Each structure stands twice: as C-alpha cells, then as structure tokens.
C-alpha cells in the first residue's frame, strides 16, 4: 500500500491536470532541501541530547526512561541551561520543525494544491529573510540563498502559476490608471 | 453571444435642436450628501468678479462682483500675453470670515436625510506604499497652489442662496451633425467641485463643467434613433468612453433617457452605480513610476515572469474613491427635479469669446486646483477636442452609422470581387510568362557560351516568380477578407449585432462586493498599522540594535501579510514579497561571488567544449 500518493487527486468531473516539468524540478529541489534541514535538526538534537535531557524529567516517566536508555543518554539531574547551551537546541528544534513543515508544503505542492504553492512560497520567503539576517551578522550562506531564490523564481514562472491557477482570481482589476485630473 | 437589435426610441429627423435635446435628456443620479447640482451660468456669474493673473505674479480685478454679465463674457476685457483671465466666485477671506463661513455652513447643512457617509476609508483599500505616496501628495498640496479651505463652504452657501431665490436645474445642450451621426452634447455646469474637501478626493476648484453625449443615426424611415452614449470620464479615452444603447449591462435607460451616475464632488459621469477606485499619479513621482513600470515590463516580457504587482497600476499612484452611488437626488424627466434646457453652439457669444477660467486660478502648476475653462476651451485657451471632434472623442470617428456600414461593406465586397477577377487574369498571364522563362533557362543550362544570357533570364525568372507569389498571397488574403466581410454582411442583414462591449479595452467597473468586504477591524488596522510599524522599529533600535535590519524586514513582512489577508490577496502578496526577496538574494549572490561565477562559467564552458569535441571524435 502506498503511504503517499504524489499524483494529484481529481474528482471524476475534473479534467486531470498534467504536472509541468518545472513543478517536478522545484519539488525535487525543495524535497532535498527539506530532508537536509530535517537531518540537520535531528543531528543537532542528537548531539545536544545530554543538554536536552536536562530539560526533561526523564525519571518521571518509564517510557522516557526506556527511550533515554535506548539512546544511551547519560543520566543527569533536571535543571536549567545557560543561554549558550540553549541556543543550539532551539536552532535544532527550529530546523526540525521547519523542515517537517516544508516537507508537508512540498508534498502538497507536488500534488498541485494551490495552497501548497502559496505556503511553499511563504516558506522560502521566510527562509530568505533569515538568510539575509545571517548575511548582516557576517555569516552568509550563499548556496542556500541561491537555492531558495531559485526555487521562488521557478515557482513564479507563468506556467507554474497557471498550473496552480494562481492568477485566475486576479485576472481582472478595476483600478483605473489616470492622470491627475 | 451577440446581442439582438432592440427597439429603440425614435424622433423625426426634422425635430428642432431643442426637441432633440429634450427627447433624450439624461437622468442624473447624485449621491446622498451632494452639495452642488447642475446650474445655469447667469446666476453663477452674478456672484463672481472677473480677474486677471499677470505674468509678474500679481492678480488684478477687472470687474467687481455683481457687475459681471453674459455681455461682458461675450466681449471680455483684453488681457496681456501670458496673463490668465479668471472668474472668482469667492473673494479672498480673512481668518474671521473663514471661521464664520464654516460655522454657518455647518449649521445650514445639518441635513440628516441628505448626509454623505464615506463607508470604507480609501486608505483601507490600498497598501503601505500607496499610503506613503498619499502622505507625500498631501504635502505637495502645501507647496502647490490650492483653493483656500473655506472656499467650499462659501461656494455652497452662495449656491444655496441662488437656489432659494430661483430653484432650477440646468443643462447646456448642443446638437452637432457629423458623418451621418447626430450628436447631442449635454454640458452640466456646477458652482464648485468639492471632491477633495468634502469626499477626500483629488482636488477642489471653483466651477465645474462636465459633459455627456448621445449619438443618434437616421434609421431610414425619416426618424433618428440613439446608438451610443458617451460619458466624459476623467480617466478614459476614445472607445472606452462609450456604451451601446442596447447594452443593458452597462447602460441604464429610463423611458428612453440614459442614466448618469454622478461622482460625489468630482461630478464625473459613470455608467454604473458604485464606488470607483481611481489611481492618480503624483507628478513629482512620475519618473519613479515610469522607472518601475519599465522594470515591470522587463520583468514580465523579457524574463517571462508573472507580474509582481498584478497587471494593475504600479505602486506610486494614489488611490482615490469616486463615490457614484446614485442614492441621492435624481434630476431628469419623471424625477423630482426636472431640467431647464439651454441650447448653446459656436454662435453663442459667451461660449465663443470667453476663453478664461470659470473660477479661481489657484496657481497650481499641475492644474488640478485651477478652475476649468468653458465648454469650448481648454485651460490654455485651445479648443477642447470634445467640442470640435465629438465623434473622435468617443472613438466613433472610425465607426459609420449602421445603415452606412452595410452600404460600405457591400461596396467593399464588390471592389474585392472585382480585384479577385483581375488577379486571376494577372496570375494566369504572369504564370505563363514564368513558365516560358523557366523552360528557356533549363534549355540553356548546358550551353557554356550563353552564360550571361542565362543569368539574365534567371534574374527575370526570379523577379517574375516573386511577383506571382505576391499576387497569389494577395489573392488568398483577399479571399479570407471577402469571406469575413460577407459573413458580417449576412449577420447585419439578419439583425445580429456584435457584442456591445467588444470595443471596450478598459472597462470602468465599480469596486465589487468582494473588494469592499472590509470590516471594522480592517479599517482599524489601516488606521493603526503605520503607527505600529514605527513603534516596532523604535523597539528594535532600543532593545535589539544588532538585529535591527533583520527585525525590520521581518516586521514589514508580517505586516504586509496581515494587510493582505484583509485585502483578500494573501496569495498574490506572498508571491510579490517572496519574488522581491529572491531578486535581492540573486543580486547579492552575484555581487559577492562574481569572480567565482566567472570562473565557474569558464569551467562549464570548457567542459562543454571538451564534451563536444570528444563526441565528434567518437563518431
């Protein structure tokens, strides 16, 4: 049984929409990006497990205790972390959450859902703002900047927008251009 | 689907100008709360003085208030070159007079039945950049000449006095006969245009002339019938100004009288009731607007990208709402107030001889606050195109009357058929000649002693071949054209009309219900959003100065997205903002890594060349 169906589900009455090649390309780029982000998040949490363990009262729950044993997390007392210790954990969790969200948007983008297009666009916009922030802090990541910008520009192509019926709602405008009367 | 010809009202061709005007005079529907209605000019000029503005910058009164008459306007005092002659309804007011006028006006206009409600504020309908541009526009009003604040109140009081003494509603009508069309031109004169002061619009000025036209044609039985209605809107030109008489979607007709929905204060004419968002360019920002428009064009046409800001106007245009709801006073046949018509033409002396402004010359360089000239002239004294070219004004100069169209089509078909016969003959003759040259050239191919002769024959042959090809192309094109013409003749003979809106390129439509679905929260948001952004910026500077730029970008991003939810264009906004960020990112990447990009490009080129050469070796 297939866990995910990447083909766009259509009602009987709806004609089947063929997925443009650029949509597939964007989806693959995004999928790779999201998997890398999730992996970085997981790795970050893995590396920071001893610190994470201090935030959770493991001994209070047998399930947590079992997991901690399986992950070979050293037994430590529950307590607070310093800001320096906390930051990488937050970053790792952020990566994991955004990666999962991005993956969800990408899968729906692949299924030609208009909201998938919108949220993937928004996701990449937010990523760009974060990357600009990194540039200002003197930690530029040009590869990520380039890839996110490329994905946005590919998504903005007319054929992609048409495939997602993006411009249908905005086809007419009733604003009047005038000279100063 | 084309509309069928509907039964239209008729009037004998022999009717006088006044009878024609009266038969089709319009119904004007004003907004609730309008202060000024179409008036005669005699009562207006009784309240005016006549002035001239001299090139050295000072104003000089020529004739006192109460002494200006139509005879004076028929033979106005001469003015030196470069001077501007103008009437002045409201004399200069000091602070005390202004305050008194405002208080009196407020007291006298406290009419709950006829009160204007703006509804959704115009700034709630547009984005941040437009709001900033609006603030800039307001600042320019301080620097430009403008009509003084209390002028609107005084003008309204004077109009009330005039109406109280002799209530009447007047249009000035003119009948013109051009190219088979009979054009009925209705001019409406108002004491004052209070769009800015009363309805948050673009401008205020003393005196206002507005116009609409009806186009009649002789339908063959000695009668005239209307075919088109053209309303002079500020924002449209040519074909977009007219609607077909049977276009029920776009033109309201009441018992054979067209209905005009009049804009609040602006007195602009609209075919449909509603609220029209008008985007006005700020003259000082025109170069920026042009630059952005150019970039938008490059973006869409060269880079094949979807538009960032939609296909509508670009950002540096200020939105104004022209309220043409038609829920107030109605003037016209069968209405509470009926018309008093005045027939005018070039022979009326004040029309022809007075080229000055009909109200205050406010010294506004972009002219929005200066009063207009009369029906015949522009502000610079040149003749209005709507006066001398009534057909071209509405794009009808290229359109014959329906009966004439059929005759023209028949004639064109006969001409084309004759041309096709002639082409048949010509192609036959030239084809034979071409064959002769062809076989001659072939026969001489093996003879080395006649090379020059062969070359000359081949040249003639090629020229003739090109000629025959051109004739065949013309014949084919004519055939297609003839088929289209005949099909049109058949349609017209069968009484099948074109789509009545086929000629319209830009259709003025009132804001739809979807666009107006702003609730009080949206209104409140628009009022506080700019303030919140400023507070956010200050907080960033105070509490997190290291991240001020990133924080600012994030703040703006969030605000713009919230705003877009209120406007119902979240998807469009997300795309626009993300694409802008992507362009910035690409530029940054290129700028910071140009050496790497050059090296990478060179390596890629080298690999490609090696690959090509290796493939060639392998073959």
Interface residues (C-beta under 8 A of the other chain):
Chain A: X114 X117 X118 X121 X122 X124 X125 X126 X128 X129 X130 X131 X132 X133 X135 X136 X137 X140 X142 X145 X146 X148 X149 X150 X152 X153 X155 X156 X157 X158 X161 X166 X167 X169 X170 X173 X174 X175 X176 X177 X178 X179 X180 X181
Chain B: X202 X203 X234 X235 X236 X266 X268 X276 X277 X278 X279 X280 X281 X282 X283 X304 X305 X306 X310 X311 X312 X313 X317 X319 X366 X367 X368 X506 X508 X509 X510 X511 X512 X515 X546 X547 X549 X550 X553 X554 X557 X561 X569 X570 X571 X572 X574 X575 X577 X578 X579 X581 X582 X583 X584 X585 X586 X588 X589 X592 X593
